[in-house]
Amino acid sequence: MMKKLAFALTLVAANLVAGGVAMAQDALKAAVAHPQRTPANVERDAARHPYETLSFFGVNNKMTVVELSPGGGWYTEILAPLLRNDGKLILAGAGNGLKTKLAANPAVFDKVVIGDFNPADKIDYAAKGSVDVVLTFRNVHNWMGVNETAAKKVFQSAFDALKPGGVFGVVEHRLPASAKQDEKASSGYVHEAYVIKLAESVGFKLAAKSEVNANPKDDANHENGVWALPPVLANKDKDRAKYVAIGESDRMTLKFVKQ
């Protein structure tokens, strides 16, 4: 009798977990498909794989999530509606253009919190041990461009903000291991080994890698660096067809955990 009861309870628990996972997946799919997303951003989904990427990082709608250096808000458009009701989104380093965008659509962005983020000066976006996930998309090279100390300061801030067991998700343009890395990452590409070493130096453990954002057609050797590729196409009409055919950059997708 006790064995049957234990089995029944185990089955109920498993069903509850499965149901919770399914609901989280549905919420993420709905956020990716949200009608407020900019059409030009949606066009990049095939190259950036937002559902697969955020799923890999374990993001769900009940978490407190930080997005570092959100730029124009490509991922913010997905994260804000995902987290609006039951979670919390903190943007670290939102510029005036993004702030204007957020203010223009309070029905989606009214609960987004903006924190201080200046790698060369002040970083203050969340209390220590208060965050479930910290994310950054194609930004490590920018922090390296300031200096290595600034890049490490950013990674340390992520480690400090996360709860034990929290996740630091990094997507970055990947430089082939055989290519030389300059300390300023002036091409926009970064060695995967460098990012892993930097994360481990502040206490993170590499939990997993994904090739969901890989692009084997990109050899990372372009005039004007990664910006020669879509969507920037910095070289304008020069070799445009070649760069369009390559597509967006080859990218590492790394999941780190604070133990």
N, C-alpha and C positions, 0 to 999 in steps of 0.2 A: 504493500500500500504506500509506504513512504517513498519507495523508488518511483512509483507511478506519479505521486505528487511532485517529487523533485523534477522528474522529466517534464511534467506539465508546466511547472513554473519556469523551467529553462526554455521551453518552447515559447511561452508567453513573452519572456524577456527578449528572446531572439527576434520575435515578430515585432516587438516594440522598437528594437534597435533598427531593424530593416525598414520599418515604417518611418522612423525619424530620418534615416539616410535618404529615403525616397523623397520625403518632404523637402529636405535641404537641397537635393538635386533639382527638384521642381522649382524651388525659389531661385536658384542660380540660373536655371534656364530662362525663367521669366525675366530676370534682370538683364540677361544678355539680349533678350528679345524686346526690351522695354521700348515703347514708341518714342520716348524723348531723346533717344540716342541720335547723334548727328549722322546723317546718311553717309558722309565721307568716312566717318569712323567705322561704321558698320561694314563698309567695303573692305576694311583691313582685317576683318575677322578671319578670313581664310589664311592670312599670313601670321596672325597673332594668337589664334586659338584661345580666346578668353575663357570659354567654359572648361576646356581641358586643363588649361593652366591653373585657374583658380581651384578646380577640383583637386589637382595634384598637390597644391599647397594646403588643401583641407579647409578652405574658407567656407563658412556657412553663415546663414542670415542672423544668427544669434550672437555673433562674436563682436568683440571690439577690435577693429582693424585700423592700422596706420598705413597710409600710402606716402612714401617719401618722394619728394620732388615730383609732384603729379603732372607738371608741365601744363599742357592744354586741357588735361582732364579726360584723356582717352579711357583709362580704366575707371576714373571717377564716375563717369556716366553709368557704369555697371555697378560699381560698389555702393554708390549712394542709395539707389532704390532697393538694392539687396538688403542693406543694413538699416534702412530708415525706421522700420517699425519695431524690430526686436533686437537690433544690434547698435553699433556705433561706428562711425567713420571719422577718423582724424586725418586731416591733410597736413603734412609737414612741408611747408615751403610753397604755399599757393601764391602765385603772382597776381598782379592786378587784373590781367585778362581773365584768368580763371575765376577770381572773386566776382567779377562782373557777370560772368556766365552763371555762377551759382545764385547770385542775387536775382537774376532774371527769371528763375524758375523755382520759386520757393516750394511748390508742391512736391518737388523731388529732392531739392538740395537744402531745405531749411534747417535740417538737423545736423548738417556736416559741421564738424569742429575744425578750426584752423589753428595750428600751433606754430611756434617760432622754429625756423630751421635755416641756419646759416653756417655751413661747415667751417667757414673761416672765422666765425665769431660765436654766435649763440645758438645752441640747439636746446629747445625746451618744448616738447610737444605732448608728453604724457608722463604721468607719475611712474616711478619705478615699480615694476612688477604688476602693471595694470592692464596689459595688452595681450590679446590672444595671438595675433598675427601682425607682422610688419612686412610690407611688400615694397619692392622697388623694381621699376621696369626701365631698363636701358639708361641707367644713370651713373653707374660706377665710374665710367670714363670721365664724367664731368667732375666728380669729386677728386679723382686722380689728377685732373687738370689743375685743381687748386694746389694740392700737394698730397703726398702719401699720409701725412699726419691728419689732414682733413678727412681723407677716405677712412682711415682707421677710427677717427672720432665719430663718424656716422655709424659705422658698424657697432661701435661700443654703445652708442645711444640706442640702437635697436636691441642689443642684448639687455641693456638696463631696463628698457621699457617693457620687455616681455615677461610674462609669468613663467615660472618653471614649466617646462614642457611646451612653451610657446614656439611658434614657427617664424623663421625669417626666410621669406621667399625672394629670390633674386633672378631676374632675367637680364641678360647682358649680351651685347654683340661679342662674338667669340673669335679671338685671334688664334690661328693654328699654332700648335705647340712649337712647330719648327720656325715660326716667324719671330723676329726680334720685337720685344716689347719696350717701347720707350716709356719712361716714368710718368709722362704727362698723358699717355694714351691719346696722342694727337690724331690718330686715325679713327678714333671712336671704338676700336676693337681692344679687347682685353683677354689675356690668357686665363683660361678657366682655372688653372692651378693657382694663379695669383689670387683670384677671388676666394678660392677655398682656403688658402693660407691666411688671407686677411681675416676671414670669418673665424677661423680656428684660433687666431692670435688673440681674439677678445673673449673666447670661451665657447663659441658655437661648436656643435658637432654636425658634420655633414650627414644628413639622414637619407637623402636620395637624390638622384639625377633623373631628368627626363629629356628626351630628344624631341618633344612635341613641337618645339620651336626651331628645330634644326633645319638648315638649308644647305645641302651638299653642293649646290651650284655656286655658292658664294665662297671665293677663295680669299676674301678679305684683302685683296691687293688692287685698290682702285685709286685713280686720281681723285683727290678730295675725300678720300677715306670712305667711311660707311655712308656718308651723306650723298655719295654718287648714286646710291640705290634708291628705289622707291621707299617712302613716299616723297622724299625731298628732291631727288634727281638734280643734284647741285651742278652737274655739268651741262644742264639744259639739253640742247639738241645734240651735243657731242656724244656719240655712242649711245644715244638714248635707247634704241631698240635692244642693245646688248644688256643694258642695266635693267630694263623692264623685264626682259626674259629671265634674268637672274632672280628678280623679286627682292623681297626684303632680306635683311641680313641673316646669316647663320647665328643662332643664339643659344647660349647655355641657359638651362633652367634648373636652378639648384635650390634644394630645400634643406635648410639648416634648422637645428633644434637647440633650444636652451635647456640643458639638463639640470 
